Amino acid sequence: MASTVTTFDFALKRRYTDKKVEDLTMEDKPFYAMVAKNTEFSGSATVVPLIHINAQGIAGSTRAVAQTNQTNVVGKTFLLTNGKYHGSVYIGDEVLEASRNNPGAFLDNKTAEVDSLYEQMSQDLALYLYSNGGNALGRRASISGNIVTLTNSSDVANFEVGMTVVASTGDGSDVSHALLTGSTTVASVERSSGTVTLTSAAALLLFANNDYLFRQGDFFGNTGVVVMKGISAYIWSSDAPPALYGMTRTSDPTRLAGCRVPSAETSGKSIEERLQLLGAWMTGVYRAPGPDALFLHPLDWQALAIALQSSGIRPLEDDSTRFGFNVLNWAVGGKTVKVYNDPFCPRNTGFALRMQHWRLHSMGKLLHPIEKDGLTLLRGAAVDEYEYRLISYPVLECNAPGNNGRVGFS
């Protein structure tokens, strides 16, 4: 007798416990795994208030002067709205029929498909947790035929064979950015050389050097599609941050959009020196409490680890998380912080974060199947196959951007 949706359902539910999903989505993703999570996000929006100007009615001469100069606290609010991310995989009935006399093979086949969907979606979300909201995967430095050389070779990790991509002259973080006409797929990826071969670069009309590539459907820009406003959106790269979740941030770009070190101060400095300068500026110049965690790309982390070896600092296993991430315990900004190696952190940028200010909200579990009707697998309407769907409604919150910072290494 052929398998049915009902028989598939019991097997899938027994294999995909909360622990299984957690292991699939959080391993080797430090910030993704460590950030506090709230699965009870609901409603159309959530207000996150913060105070960025204190009362100023203070004077040493007389009370009258203090009264004359009195002001009130000034606050602003982020009006958080959730993003949306869809996942779908189809499982052919013929494959399931062929394995109907071998339950082990049947489960392995279906598990492989569903596992891959969880893993790919969690990788994308881990990447977008660091994004500026535009969700660019990489930037074109040059092209030869259909072979695209990326400006940052490490961005090649963001591409997969079969991925459908689109392009834009902008990084997608601003509403003025627009997509170029056309789309194509990734034909091959040469990871050691940092190149991506497209099926047809010509299908992306006017695609040129310095343009950006995106997974189709994830570009923000003038489309308004929001997957995630990540760390780089809250901790902007310059003192001219754009509005975020309804908040205009130009009146105090440090407290409202994170700490940065002036480029003149970091010019010619090593990674080690730049991170120490960032910590010192955060606590000394900006009077922030200072970070408790630093996140770096693996190549930057390794460069720092090599530099610190002469000081006797060696990587240790972080026993504060059950995922066993390697960390460097290092004094930055007058306190010891943990330095994490995160493959989803952009290359040549270090993020100094105070983790208590970050929370990843979602409506329901961050990644969950669509099954409110009781069916985990959906029967195809016009084809002999089944569909498994995942959905995510994420939104990242930072309630004190000024207590966090970033510094570039290039």
Wavefront OBJ file of the C-alpha trace (Angstrom):
o trace
v 0.000 0.000 0.000
v 1.364 3.395 -0.981
v 2.474 5.876 1.688
v 0.039 8.636 2.567
v 0.307 12.114 4.023
v -0.818 10.669 7.339
v 1.963 8.069 7.468
v 4.561 10.658 6.484
v 3.271 13.005 9.178
v 3.925 10.697 12.126
v 7.516 10.057 11.015
v 8.348 13.687 10.454
v 6.961 14.811 13.794
v 8.896 12.142 15.696
v 12.192 13.047 14.007
v 11.889 16.809 14.179
v 11.791 17.584 17.869
v 12.802 21.030 19.141
v 16.283 19.676 19.918
v 16.766 18.414 16.374
v 15.771 21.745 14.834
v 17.977 23.639 17.266
v 21.016 21.547 16.339
v 20.318 22.013 12.642
v 20.029 25.783 12.856
v 22.406 26.959 15.585
v 25.651 25.026 15.331
v 28.644 27.065 14.106
v 26.602 30.272 14.186
v 27.755 32.085 17.363
v 25.670 35.271 17.303
v 22.630 33.426 15.945
v 22.897 30.893 18.773
v 23.782 33.319 21.579
v 21.406 36.224 21.016
v 18.423 36.195 23.395
v 15.263 34.988 21.717
v 11.603 35.764 22.176
v 9.078 33.660 20.284
v 6.058 35.589 21.580
v 6.261 38.560 19.189
v 2.729 39.482 18.087
v 0.620 42.313 16.768
v 1.409 44.678 13.913
v 4.351 46.399 15.655
v 6.245 46.666 18.953
v 7.539 49.936 20.411
v 11.116 49.943 21.740
v 11.825 53.231 23.594
v 15.222 54.617 24.503
v 16.459 57.825 26.178
v 19.289 59.577 24.384
v 19.344 63.033 26.067
v 19.313 63.571 29.839
v 17.761 66.482 31.741
v 20.082 69.539 31.641
v 18.781 71.746 34.482
v 22.089 71.768 36.370
v 24.245 74.647 37.630
v 26.881 75.230 40.297
v 26.179 78.918 40.857
v 22.527 79.175 41.882
v 19.320 77.209 41.803
v 17.850 79.924 39.586
v 20.386 79.211 36.830
v 19.600 75.502 37.031
v 15.886 76.286 36.823
v 16.402 78.628 33.876
v 18.403 76.046 31.980
v 16.200 73.065 32.792
v 15.299 70.654 30.024
v 13.551 67.303 30.022
v 14.772 63.911 28.989
v 14.456 63.223 25.285
v 13.618 59.809 23.991
v 13.028 58.111 20.693
v 11.393 54.850 19.721
v 11.955 52.049 17.283
v 8.663 50.732 15.937
v 9.598 47.130 15.238
v 7.756 45.195 12.556
v 8.574 41.579 11.784
v 10.146 40.380 8.570
v 9.144 37.278 6.688
v 11.132 34.414 5.195
v 9.699 31.466 3.266
v 11.160 28.027 2.605
v 9.803 25.229 0.461
v 11.006 21.825 -0.743
v 9.182 19.260 -2.871
v 9.460 15.496 -2.378
v 8.356 13.334 -5.307
v 5.861 10.556 -4.734
v 7.790 8.271 -7.089
v 10.861 8.400 -4.835
v 8.738 7.607 -1.818
v 7.036 4.742 -3.647
v 10.398 3.303 -4.689
v 11.477 3.142 -1.041
v 8.191 1.935 0.421
v 9.660 -1.477 1.358
v 12.631 0.116 3.119
v 11.460 2.427 5.927
v 15.039 3.437 6.740
v 15.701 4.696 3.211
v 12.330 6.428 3.146
v 13.137 8.360 6.300
v 16.688 9.153 5.189
v 15.475 10.535 1.877
v 12.868 12.786 3.379
v 15.097 13.807 6.270
v 17.855 14.870 3.886
v 15.471 17.170 2.014
v 14.004 18.744 5.138
v 17.377 19.001 6.892
v 18.783 20.880 3.918
v 15.905 23.357 3.995
v 16.382 24.053 7.708
v 20.138 24.411 7.269
v 19.956 26.748 4.265
v 17.330 28.997 5.816
v 19.238 29.168 9.101
v 22.430 30.036 7.210
v 20.634 32.851 5.409
v 19.170 34.193 8.651
v 22.577 33.965 10.372
v 24.043 35.999 7.507
v 21.235 38.560 7.541
v 21.617 39.014 11.303
v 24.769 40.947 10.398
v 23.293 42.741 7.387
v 22.368 46.387 6.904
v 18.924 45.296 5.749
v 19.740 45.256 2.040
v 20.835 41.599 2.175
v 23.537 41.706 -0.500
v 25.481 38.456 -0.852
v 28.544 39.858 -2.574
v 29.887 42.576 -4.857
v 31.303 42.166 -8.335
v 34.915 43.284 -8.760
v 35.324 42.018 -12.325
v 33.916 39.502 -14.778
v 35.222 37.200 -17.489
v 32.433 35.676 -19.518
v 30.080 34.384 -16.846
v 32.740 34.135 -14.128
v 32.299 36.848 -11.504
v 35.224 37.697 -9.234
v 33.957 39.075 -5.947
v 35.378 42.206 -4.327
v 35.619 40.324 -1.039
v 36.645 36.768 -1.837
v 35.271 35.422 1.457
v 31.737 36.393 0.318
v 31.859 33.371 -1.979
v 30.602 31.390 1.036
v 27.223 33.119 0.599
v 26.560 31.495 -2.791
v 25.279 28.025 -3.613
v 24.949 26.177 -6.909
v 21.374 26.445 -8.171
v 20.658 29.673 -6.286
v 18.679 32.215 -8.318
v 20.292 35.653 -8.128
v 19.475 39.229 -9.103
v 21.629 42.361 -9.134
v 21.588 46.052 -8.230
v 23.979 48.994 -8.413
v 23.284 49.567 -4.685
v 23.606 47.272 -1.689
v 19.842 47.312 -1.149
v 19.960 49.166 2.177
v 18.292 52.333 0.840
v 14.833 52.722 -0.673
v 16.414 54.501 -3.663
v 18.244 51.326 -4.702
v 16.601 49.401 -7.523
v 17.088 45.999 -9.081
v 18.527 45.585 -12.549
v 16.297 43.767 -15.009
v 16.618 40.009 -15.154
v 17.750 37.056 -13.070
v 20.010 34.055 -13.483
v 21.249 31.075 -11.502
v 24.588 30.127 -9.995
v 26.158 27.457 -12.193
v 29.285 26.813 -10.129
v 31.262 28.224 -7.219
v 35.056 28.283 -6.996
v 35.508 28.910 -3.302
v 39.308 29.038 -3.148
v 39.512 31.784 -5.771
v 36.428 33.739 -4.679
v 34.622 33.439 -8.005
v 31.025 32.619 -8.894
v 30.040 31.372 -12.336
v 26.588 32.487 -13.453
v 24.492 30.551 -15.912
v 24.056 33.767 -17.936
v 25.552 37.041 -16.756
v 23.967 38.649 -19.813
v 20.544 37.897 -18.320
v 21.302 40.609 -15.740
v 20.913 43.662 -17.965
v 23.537 46.400 -17.425
v 25.305 44.270 -14.805
v 28.657 45.988 -14.194
v 31.671 46.087 -11.891
v 30.866 47.202 -8.315
v 27.258 45.987 -8.620
v 25.835 43.719 -5.923
v 24.275 40.254 -6.143
v 21.299 39.067 -4.068
v 19.248 35.934 -3.623
v 16.073 36.547 -5.630
v 13.289 37.672 -3.298
v 15.598 38.990 -0.541
v 16.428 42.462 -1.937
v 15.043 45.373 0.114
v 15.746 48.635 -1.761
v 12.686 49.992 -3.524
v 10.817 46.678 -3.225
v 10.101 47.021 0.492
v 10.808 43.332 1.120
v 12.113 42.947 4.683
v 13.772 39.759 5.842
v 15.975 41.176 8.572
v 17.422 44.517 9.688
v 20.645 43.205 11.156
v 23.508 44.419 13.327
v 24.907 46.610 10.536
v 21.568 48.424 10.298
v 21.608 49.292 14.007
v 25.373 49.939 14.188
v 25.834 51.982 11.021
v 29.146 52.293 9.213
v 29.226 56.114 9.213
v 27.934 59.153 11.092
v 25.134 59.558 8.538
v 22.776 56.696 9.415
v 19.458 56.318 7.606
v 16.167 56.119 9.478
v 15.453 52.734 11.016
v 12.062 51.417 12.103
v 10.647 54.938 12.053
v 13.518 56.532 14.001
v 15.532 59.432 12.571
v 19.038 58.983 13.976
v 21.081 61.926 12.651
v 20.641 64.114 15.771
v 23.017 61.825 17.710
v 24.466 59.182 15.371
v 26.584 57.624 18.110
v 23.901 56.975 20.720
v 21.280 56.167 18.098
v 23.419 54.283 15.548
v 26.425 52.908 17.409
v 30.030 53.816 18.163
v 32.715 54.269 15.528
v 36.344 55.374 15.612
v 37.328 58.245 13.256
v 39.290 56.904 10.288
v 42.203 59.205 11.078
v 42.657 57.346 14.368
v 42.724 53.874 12.813
v 44.808 54.623 9.719
v 47.826 52.340 9.551
v 46.785 50.386 12.647
v 46.622 46.586 12.989
v 43.463 44.593 13.757
v 44.589 44.316 17.379
v 45.144 48.067 17.681
v 41.870 48.981 15.960
v 39.800 46.786 18.248
v 41.519 48.211 21.311
v 40.929 51.735 20.003
v 37.265 50.944 19.476
v 36.919 49.728 23.052
v 38.748 52.781 24.392
v 36.625 55.191 22.365
v 33.433 53.431 23.442
v 34.216 53.706 27.155
v 36.425 56.800 27.213
v 35.064 59.143 24.561
v 31.470 57.993 24.178
v 31.083 56.929 27.832
v 29.373 53.698 26.925
v 29.577 50.750 29.354
v 31.752 48.846 26.907
v 31.205 45.544 25.096
v 31.166 42.052 26.545
v 31.566 40.238 23.206
v 33.450 40.820 19.976
v 32.483 39.070 16.736
v 34.914 38.674 13.833
v 35.081 36.791 10.545
v 37.239 33.633 10.923
v 40.078 35.095 8.846
v 40.130 38.268 10.956
v 39.768 36.229 14.152
v 42.737 34.060 13.200
v 44.857 37.115 12.417
v 44.030 38.476 15.868
v 44.732 35.100 17.523
v 48.181 34.988 15.910
v 48.905 38.551 17.049
v 47.890 37.737 20.631
v 49.982 34.575 20.896
v 53.048 36.590 21.869
v 51.070 37.861 24.885
v 50.267 34.308 25.972
v 46.585 34.535 24.958
v 45.302 31.286 23.487
v 41.857 30.211 22.231
v 39.661 28.561 24.842
v 36.350 26.730 24.653
v 33.510 28.936 25.820
v 31.753 26.961 28.542
v 28.999 29.588 28.852
v 27.295 28.120 25.766
v 26.543 24.450 25.122
v 27.801 24.760 21.535
v 31.452 24.960 22.599
v 32.514 27.958 20.520
v 36.200 28.873 20.663
v 36.914 32.296 22.164
v 39.779 34.605 22.966
v 39.517 36.246 26.395
v 41.051 39.666 25.870
v 41.104 43.069 27.583
v 39.330 45.707 25.471
v 38.091 49.077 26.722
v 39.167 48.366 30.289
v 37.392 45.014 30.650
v 37.841 41.412 29.569
v 35.647 40.447 26.633
v 35.118 37.249 24.691
v 36.134 37.353 21.037
v 34.084 34.979 18.869
v 34.881 33.522 15.480
v 31.651 33.822 13.435
v 31.667 32.725 9.758
v 28.631 34.904 9.076
v 30.272 38.114 10.275
v 31.389 40.215 7.282
v 35.106 40.197 6.539
v 37.161 43.246 7.556
v 34.677 44.420 10.189
v 34.699 43.835 13.922
v 31.541 44.237 16.022
v 31.852 45.087 19.713
v 28.503 44.212 21.282
v 26.881 44.384 24.681
v 24.717 41.280 24.411
v 22.084 42.315 26.961
v 20.836 44.936 24.504
v 20.073 42.458 21.696
v 17.045 40.242 21.242
v 15.813 38.234 18.290
v 12.022 38.198 18.202
v 9.824 35.932 16.132
v 6.192 35.018 15.864
v 6.360 31.415 16.977
v 9.637 29.520 16.684
v 12.233 31.262 14.564
v 11.921 28.512 11.959
v 8.799 26.391 11.996
v 6.771 24.342 9.538
v 3.382 25.499 8.348
v 1.149 22.899 9.971
v -1.733 24.647 11.705
v -4.089 22.366 9.789
v -2.379 19.319 11.283
v -0.537 18.342 8.093
v 3.222 18.778 7.993
v 3.401 17.653 4.365
v 1.113 19.199 1.775
v -0.152 17.214 -1.195
v 0.557 18.802 -4.582
v -2.617 19.969 -6.316
v -1.649 19.081 -9.886
v 1.492 16.940 -9.489
v 2.432 13.667 -7.808
v 4.539 15.143 -5.049
v 4.480 16.555 -1.552
v 5.603 19.953 -0.291
v 7.254 20.780 3.017
v 7.111 24.464 3.996
v 9.055 26.443 6.567
v 8.260 30.002 7.606
v 10.032 32.577 9.756
v 8.797 35.936 11.063
v 11.986 37.460 12.514
v 12.886 40.902 13.847
v 16.132 41.851 15.587
v 15.955 44.397 18.412
v 18.698 46.565 19.893
v 17.450 48.826 22.676
v 20.754 50.724 23.143
v 22.732 51.078 19.902
v 25.133 53.539 21.560
v 26.479 50.800 23.836
v 27.689 48.831 20.803
v 30.279 49.592 18.157
v 32.094 48.573 15.015
v 35.453 49.120 13.365
v 36.787 48.300 9.903
v 40.104 46.587 9.193
v 40.703 47.699 5.597
l 1 2 3 4 5 6 7 8 9 10 11 12 13 14 15 16 17 18 19 20 21 22 23 24 25 26 27 28 29 30 31 32 33 34 35 36 37 38 39 40 41 42 43 44 45 46 47 48 49 50 51 52 53 54 55 56 57 58 59 60 61 62 63 64 65 66 67 68 69 70 71 72 73 74 75 76 77 78 79 80 81 82 83 84 85 86 87 88 89 90 91 92 93 94 95 96 97 98 99 100 101 102 103 104 105 106 107 108 109 110 111 112 113 114 115 116 117 118 119 120 121 122 123 124 125 126 127 128 129 130 131 132 133 134 135 136 137 138 139 140 141 142 143 144 145 146 147 148 149 150 151 152 153 154 155 156 157 158 159 160 161 162 163 164 165 166 167 168 169 170 171 172 173 174 175 176 177 178 179 180 181 182 183 184 185 186 187 188 189 190 191 192 193 194 195 196 197 198 199 200 201 202 203 204 205 206 207 208 209 210 211 212 213 214 215 216 217 218 219 220 221 222 223 224 225 226 227 228 229 230 231 232 233 234 235 236 237 238 239 240 241 242 243 244 245 246 247 248 249 250 251 252 253 254 255 256 257 258 259 260 261 262 263 264 265 266 267 268 269 270 271 272 273 274 275 276 277 278 279 280 281 282 283 284 285 286 287 288 289 290 291 292 293 294 295 296 297 298 299 300 301 302 303 304 305 306 307 308 309 310 311 312 313 314 315 316 317 318 319 320 321 322 323 324 325 326 327 328 329 330 331 332 333 334 335 336 337 338 339 340 341 342 343 344 345 346 347 348 349 350 351 352 353 354 355 356 357 358 359 360 361 362 363 364 365 366 367 368 369 370 371 372 373 374 375 376 377 378 379 380 381 382 383 384 385 386 387 388 389 390 391 392 393 394 395 396 397 398 399 400 401 402 403 404 405 406 407 408 409 410
